[in-house]
Amino acid sequence: MTRNLRRYHHSEQSHFLTFSCYHRQPYFSNPTLRDVFLECLERTRRRYRFCVYGYVVMPEHIHLLISEPKVETVARAIQALKVSFVRRSLGAPHQPDGAPHLPAFGRCGKTDGTRTFWQKRYYDHNVRNHDSFSQKLDYIHSNPVKRGLCSTEMDWPWSSFRHYATAEVGVVEIESEWTAIRRTGREPRLLGLHVGTVCSPTSAK
């Protein structure tokens, strides 16, 4: 049960995180809200100074693969991300076939809407080795295909897959070999590198 989840903060390990919409409602069926979430994720990444290795935004939940924040704990960073998203989304355009207006959530529960848009708790798995790291990243990227949301990982723009496959620079900075190369002032040469190469916690130092 979620109340028995144990948190290991400041472990200097990567974290595979899963958090869901309230009662797993598909509020992220609205593409506009998926875009807003990615903007909030990048702002939170910068503020709390953690690395994002992978992510996917699904209709009713989020998967993240991140490092320990250099500012505050994982729990504090995720709470800030949730609150930031709800506040930013109050002004996001509404699509008739998407999620309901977020002000409806803010009128019940907490005034910032976090208890009514988001489930209170989240799943946190400490990633202790490179094999586990690669498995979690593959799981994140394959999630939309397994759910039937798209035919290939490339077809789902709300994940980090395109970055690894094409060195695409998206809204969220991904800590990868491509990013490390760009920090030296060079552009990645896709044909000279293995597309599946990731910058794991052990190789990112």
Secondary structure, DSSP 8 states (H G I E B T S, - for coil): -GGG----TT-SSEEEEEEEBGGG--GGGSHHHHHHHHHHHHHHHHHHT--EEEEEE-SSEEEEEE---SSS-HHHHHHHHHHHHHHHHTTS---TTS---THHHHTSSSTTSHHHHB-S--EEEEE-SHHHHHHHHHHHHHHHHHTTS-SSGGG-SSBSHHHHHH----SS-B-SHHHHHHTTT----GGGS-TT----TTT--
